[in-house]
Amino acid sequence: MFSCFPQSALTDVEMQMRGYLGAVRDAELGDLQAAIQRFVRGEVKAGNAQFCPSSAQLCIEVRERRVMRELIARRAASQVLGSSPPHSGGEVARRSRDGEGDTLRDVIAG
């Protein structure tokens, strides 16, 4: 990440690294990599995209990546178990797409 963002002449890189390592000590590697990629790509709205994020900004983004990963895993697990709530118009949309069931015109006409 340091190679992608300019450093101030006053920046103590070693202290900054210690801050980052302390902030992400308990993070999953995948979440950390995803957060760094989002910063490098400019996808994170917080802070100045011209400079390295603070350790706090990185930690916040890592937590957001963890939450997203957990939500996706939870959704996938609920779909496998068949306990997910029906998606908005899921069955109706599928039946309509596949040519099954009544069309809206037929339902209105009675």
Backbone bond lengths (Angstrom), bond angles and torsions (degrees), N, CA, C in turn:
res aa  C-N    CA-C-N  psi(-1)  N-CA   C-N-CA  omega(-1)  CA-C   N-CA-C  phi
1 M - - - 1.435 - - 1.527 109.54 -
2 F 1.321 116.66 -35.61 1.465 119.78 -179.54 1.526 111.45 -62.70
3 S 1.328 117.18 -32.42 1.458 119.23 -178.78 1.530 112.47 -72.87
4 C 1.323 117.23 -15.92 1.464 120.91 -178.12 1.525 113.24 -93.72
5 F 1.326 117.43 -17.22 1.453 121.39 -177.10 1.528 109.51 -124.51
6 P 1.330 117.65 140.26 1.470 119.49 178.07 1.525 111.17 -68.77
7 Q 1.320 116.09 151.11 1.457 122.05 178.30 1.522 109.34 -108.82
8 S 1.304 115.39 143.68 1.457 120.24 174.38 1.523 108.18 -71.28
9 A 1.312 116.52 150.32 1.466 120.55 177.98 1.523 110.73 -62.98
10 L 1.326 117.28 -23.93 1.463 121.71 -178.52 1.526 113.24 -88.94
11 T 1.316 117.47 -3.99 1.460 121.27 -176.48 1.524 111.06 -71.91
12 D 1.303 115.81 128.43 1.461 121.52 173.10 1.530 105.89 -92.24
13 V 1.329 116.03 98.69 1.461 121.82 -173.82 1.520 111.35 -60.46
14 E 1.326 117.98 -38.99 1.463 120.40 -179.74 1.521 111.05 -63.51
15 M 1.306 117.73 -43.00 1.468 120.74 178.50 1.534 110.63 -67.19
16 Q 1.320 116.16 -37.47 1.461 119.87 178.33 1.530 109.86 -64.80
17 M 1.323 117.21 -41.46 1.471 120.92 177.41 1.520 110.92 -62.27
18 R 1.317 117.75 -42.26 1.471 120.66 177.68 1.524 110.71 -60.77
19 G 1.330 116.14 -40.29 1.460 120.07 177.68 1.515 112.08 -62.68
20 Y 1.324 116.43 -44.38 1.467 120.49 178.05 1.523 110.98 -62.65
21 L 1.322 116.20 -47.74 1.464 119.74 -177.47 1.529 111.67 -62.96
22 G 1.323 116.58 -39.41 1.456 119.81 176.99 1.514 112.01 -65.92
23 A 1.326 116.72 -37.94 1.465 121.19 -177.52 1.521 112.58 -70.78
24 V 1.316 117.62 -32.56 1.472 119.97 -175.04 1.530 112.64 -111.15
25 R 1.307 116.85 16.33 1.459 122.59 -175.80 1.530 112.79 -51.86
26 D 1.326 118.12 -40.68 1.467 121.55 -175.64 1.525 113.02 -98.42
27 A 1.314 118.30 7.62 1.467 121.87 -176.31 1.521 111.51 -78.80
28 E 1.318 114.78 151.30 1.464 120.92 172.17 1.531 107.93 -74.01
29 L 1.311 117.03 143.03 1.458 121.63 -178.31 1.527 111.49 -57.63
30 G 1.322 117.71 -43.10 1.460 121.35 -179.67 1.515 112.61 -61.36
31 D 1.339 116.45 -39.43 1.462 120.54 178.64 1.529 110.26 -66.81
32 L 1.326 116.29 -40.81 1.468 121.18 178.75 1.528 110.64 -64.18
33 Q 1.322 116.66 -45.19 1.463 120.18 179.29 1.532 111.09 -62.55
34 A 1.324 116.48 -42.27 1.473 119.93 179.30 1.521 110.86 -63.82
35 A 1.327 117.55 -40.61 1.465 121.34 179.41 1.525 110.77 -64.42
36 I 1.326 116.72 -44.67 1.465 120.42 179.63 1.524 110.06 -62.89
37 Q 1.324 117.42 -43.08 1.464 120.48 178.62 1.524 111.09 -60.08
38 R 1.327 116.65 -39.97 1.469 119.64 179.70 1.527 110.90 -65.33
39 F 1.333 117.96 -38.45 1.469 120.44 176.33 1.527 110.82 -65.42
40 V 1.324 116.99 -46.40 1.461 121.46 -177.42 1.527 110.71 -63.24
41 R 1.320 117.08 -37.19 1.467 121.34 179.40 1.526 113.29 -79.55
42 G 1.323 117.26 -7.50 1.455 120.84 -179.25 1.511 113.53 77.69
43 E 1.325 117.68 22.62 1.463 122.21 -177.27 1.523 113.16 -86.32
44 V 1.322 117.73 -10.92 1.455 121.91 -179.59 1.517 107.97 -91.78
45 K 1.323 116.44 126.59 1.463 120.75 -174.86 1.531 113.13 -79.57
46 A 1.308 118.25 -24.74 1.469 121.52 -175.93 1.523 111.06 -74.84
47 G 1.307 115.72 142.35 1.460 121.09 173.22 1.513 113.92 80.38
48 N 1.316 114.44 -176.65 1.448 123.19 -179.21 1.521 108.28 -93.06
49 A 1.316 116.99 118.99 1.464 121.37 -176.39 1.527 112.99 -71.14
50 Q 1.325 117.84 -3.73 1.459 120.45 -179.78 1.521 112.65 -89.07
51 F 1.337 117.59 -13.13 1.464 120.80 -177.02 1.517 110.54 -129.72
52 C 1.324 115.66 161.70 1.465 120.93 177.32 1.524 110.19 -56.26
53 P 1.316 116.46 141.55 1.464 118.69 175.72 1.522 110.11 -70.32
54 S 1.309 115.51 157.78 1.466 119.05 174.80 1.522 108.86 -72.02
55 S 1.320 116.61 166.47 1.465 119.70 177.79 1.526 109.94 -62.36
56 A 1.336 116.89 -34.73 1.466 120.27 178.33 1.524 110.95 -66.19
57 Q 1.341 117.41 -42.03 1.460 120.23 178.48 1.525 111.01 -63.66
58 L 1.329 116.36 -41.39 1.460 120.03 177.92 1.520 110.43 -63.58
59 C 1.310 117.08 -43.47 1.462 121.52 -179.61 1.533 111.12 -62.02
60 I 1.326 116.83 -41.53 1.464 120.89 178.26 1.525 110.15 -61.97
61 E 1.313 117.12 -44.86 1.467 120.42 -179.68 1.522 111.04 -66.88
62 V 1.328 117.78 -37.51 1.465 120.93 176.86 1.528 109.70 -61.81
63 R 1.333 117.06 -43.36 1.471 120.31 177.80 1.525 111.14 -62.26
64 E 1.319 117.41 -40.18 1.461 120.44 178.38 1.524 110.87 -64.30
65 R 1.311 117.33 -39.33 1.472 120.25 177.08 1.527 110.09 -64.38
66 R 1.352 117.51 -39.63 1.467 120.93 178.20 1.526 110.66 -63.13
67 V 1.325 116.58 -44.98 1.465 120.33 179.33 1.522 110.37 -60.63
68 M 1.331 116.97 -44.54 1.466 120.28 179.13 1.526 110.94 -62.53
69 R 1.322 117.19 -43.24 1.471 120.82 179.16 1.519 110.68 -61.37
70 E 1.343 116.36 -43.35 1.468 120.40 -179.76 1.527 111.65 -66.81
71 L 1.327 117.39 -39.19 1.465 120.19 177.78 1.525 111.46 -63.97
72 I 1.319 116.23 -42.52 1.464 120.63 178.85 1.528 109.95 -63.81
73 A 1.328 116.86 -42.98 1.464 120.55 179.27 1.525 110.97 -64.57
74 R 1.328 116.52 -40.71 1.461 120.58 179.64 1.526 110.51 -64.85
75 R 1.326 116.18 -42.31 1.467 120.13 179.19 1.525 110.64 -64.33
76 A 1.320 116.82 -43.31 1.462 120.60 179.45 1.526 110.63 -63.05
77 A 1.330 116.76 -41.32 1.464 120.28 179.62 1.522 110.86 -65.42
78 S 1.317 117.43 -40.03 1.463 119.37 -179.01 1.522 110.87 -69.60
79 Q 1.324 118.18 -31.83 1.457 120.52 177.61 1.521 110.94 -71.59
80 V 1.319 117.00 -35.79 1.459 120.79 177.65 1.529 110.02 -65.61
81 L 1.314 116.65 -39.27 1.463 121.05 -179.37 1.524 112.11 -79.38
82 G 1.322 116.73 -9.58 1.453 120.21 179.36 1.505 113.79 75.39
83 S 1.316 117.21 15.28 1.458 120.00 -177.45 1.510 112.74 -102.00
84 S 1.329 116.79 10.38 1.461 117.80 -179.51 1.518 109.40 -75.81
85 P 1.317 115.94 145.05 1.456 118.66 177.43 1.524 109.38 -66.79
86 P 1.321 117.66 152.10 1.465 118.67 -179.37 1.522 110.25 -62.63
87 H 1.304 114.73 139.08 1.461 119.62 177.51 1.516 108.43 -74.30
88 S 1.294 115.24 153.47 1.459 121.31 -177.91 1.523 110.24 -54.90
89 G 1.322 116.09 109.53 1.458 121.01 176.83 1.504 114.13 71.17
90 G 1.332 118.48 14.29 1.458 121.47 -175.05 1.508 113.89 -56.55
91 E 1.332 118.10 -58.93 1.460 121.82 -177.88 1.525 110.94 -68.71
92 V 1.322 115.71 -42.20 1.467 119.20 179.74 1.520 110.15 -63.04
93 A 1.332 116.36 -44.28 1.460 119.93 179.96 1.525 110.87 -64.00
94 R 1.340 117.65 -39.94 1.458 120.70 179.21 1.517 110.68 -64.55
95 R 1.328 116.38 -45.43 1.462 119.91 -179.21 1.521 110.98 -63.95
96 S 1.322 116.07 -39.30 1.459 120.06 179.20 1.525 110.38 -66.34
97 R 1.326 115.43 -43.05 1.464 120.68 -179.71 1.525 110.90 -62.99
98 D 1.346 115.86 -39.41 1.459 120.75 -176.70 1.529 112.88 -85.89
99 G 1.342 117.23 1.33 1.452 120.73 178.01 1.509 113.69 79.94
100 E 1.318 117.58 16.69 1.458 121.41 179.14 1.520 109.81 -96.15
101 G 1.286 116.94 159.71 1.463 120.83 173.58 1.511 112.66 74.28
102 D 1.319 114.13 -179.73 1.457 120.97 -177.52 1.521 110.63 -81.38
103 T 1.311 114.53 147.06 1.451 118.78 172.02 1.517 108.33 -83.08
104 L 1.288 117.60 162.42 1.447 121.99 179.85 1.524 110.65 -58.18
105 R 1.332 116.34 -39.80 1.464 120.44 178.96 1.527 111.46 -60.87
106 D 1.345 116.41 -41.30 1.472 120.51 179.98 1.521 111.06 -66.14
107 V 1.341 116.96 -38.74 1.462 121.06 -179.31 1.512 109.77 -66.79
108 I 1.320 118.30 -43.67 1.467 122.58 -178.91 1.525 110.30 -66.52
109 A 1.310 117.06 -40.84 1.465 121.35 -178.58 1.526 111.08 -67.88
110 G 1.323 116.96 -21.66 1.463 120.16 175.52 1.458 108.89 92.68
